[in-house]
Amino acid sequence: MAKLVLSLALVYKDETGVQSWFNSIKKYVWDNKINTLIVSVPALVYHIQNNLLYVAATHLDTATYHV
């Protein structure tokens, strides 16, 4: 969430107003659906991997988890 907020703030800093900021976000995220999909698939897999690491840490002992 921090990365999302920081990224949105940096894009807002480059734009002149709220409307141009919204248009810029729409142009690069919504209008380029293929590029958004290409980036979001690895992000989703990384998110699932991090959640599975937490599940493994709670269910396995320390030695088994590190192996």
Secondary structure, DSSP 8 states (H G I E B T S, - for coil): -HHHHHHHHHHHHHSSSHHHHHHHHIIIIIS-HHHHHHHHHHHHHHHHHHHHHHHHHHHS-HHHHH-
